[in-house]
């Protein structure tokens, strides 16, 4: 696949993301990226959307944050716009009203979690003649437009699943259902990280296979010059780096860190947090 068809972030974009330039810590940005992808995934399940569209939306969402700061756009709005755009790209379009309803439900559930209410969450449908619906509709349209604009209309996405099947067949692992399922799961989890905007698909697939082989104790040739990842032109340093991104998803987080992420879904909340943080530091 020609490199220009699969846009990856530049070194300067990786070292100094727009969000980092605006004062958002790297660990917080990473958590907000992951939470936004979880919202996309949950919305896709509720809408019974195809996996290819959900995965494409998450990759576009991750690319977007290398061009724009979370101070300028909320992760909820951008996730909604990415899913709407990806559904068109994969020819399984969603009704705008359905998508808005689902995101309203997810945002209400998020607010209920923040309130720490003891009562069971109950969704309160919005009025279609109230401000909430039209605010979300405007946010959706703007988010879709901004994704296209800031990515330069380069929304080509290569999904890793076909490559995974080919690599497992080469390594003789297709008969191991547990290995296939685990590697597939790692690729899905990797969608919550920026790796699809940083590395080529062969490298990401090799990382998923490496994690699978380590966790299931599957012996693969790993001694030079017969390293299995060399078959797929995947540099070891990059494969190991992708493994690190994926494994960080599973790290323990304090309740305070979890609540902090839930509080920063909108750009207004992020701006308020940055102002409060500046006041605290001063």
Secondary structure, DSSP 8 states (H G I E B T S, - for coil): --GGGS----HHHHHS-HHHHTT--HHHHHHHHHHHHHHHHHHHHHTT--HHHHHHHHHHHHHHTTTS-TTTS-HHHHHHHHHHHHHHHTT----HHHHHHHHHHHHHHHHHHHHT-SS--------TTSHHHHHHHHHHHHHHHHHHHHTTT------SHHHHHHHHHHTT-TT-HHHHHHHHHHHHHHTTSGGGGTS-HHHHHHHHHHHHHHHTT-----STT--GGGGGT--HHHHHHHHHHHHHTTS---HHHHHHHHTTSSHHHHHHHHHHHHHHH-
